Amino acid sequence: MNLRYFAQLVAHQGGWDEILMVVAPLGIVGFLLWLANKRISGQLEDADNLDLGEREPVTSQPDVSSSTIS
């Protein structure tokens, strides 16, 4: 590629570089939001799939009668 041609290409011809300066960050932020939404949706589905009814309830309480207060 000729250096002169490249210089003319990036010398603000038609405003395409300004469009990229707006579209690129918006695309990155949109992708990150999509990725975060996908990850949290997967975590919520995993939490919904847990069967919490089979767990034994916690009934043990610490024995406070054997402690001494000085």
N, C-alpha and C positions, 0 to 999 in steps of 0.2 A: 504494500500500500504506500502510495506516495505521501510524504509528510505534508506537502502543500495541500493535497486533497483532504487529509485528515484535519488540518487546521481550519479549512473552510467548513468542514462538516460540523465541528464543535463550536463554531463562531456564532452561536445564537441564530442559526438559520431556521426560521419558521416557528420557533418557540417550542420545539419538541423537548428540549432539555429542561425547560421550565415545567412542562407537563410531567416529566419524569421526577422532578424534585417534589411534586405534590403527590403523584400517584404511588411512587415507591414507598414512602412512609405510611401512607394509608393502607397499602397492600400488606405491609409488614404487620401493622397493628391489627388489621382484619384477620390475618392468618393467626396471630397470637391469640386473639379472642376466640377464634374458631377452635384452636387447639386446647385452650383452657376449658371451653365449654364441653368439648369431647371428653376430656379427662375427668371433669367433675361429673358428667353424666354417667360415665363408666363406674365411678366410685359410688354414686347413688344407687345404681342398679345392683352393684355388689352388696351394698348395705341392705337393700330391699330383699335380696335373695337369702340373707341369713335367716335362719329359723331360730329366733330368740326364745321361743316357747320351750325348747328342749333343755335349756340351761337350768341348773338347780338354783333356787334362790339362795342368796347369802343370808344365813341365819346366825352365824357365829358372831358373838359379841365379845369384846375383850373382858376378861375376868377382872373386875375392879375391886372385888372383896379381898384379894390377897395383897393388894398394894398397901404400903404403909406411908403415912403422912407424918413427917417429922416437924 
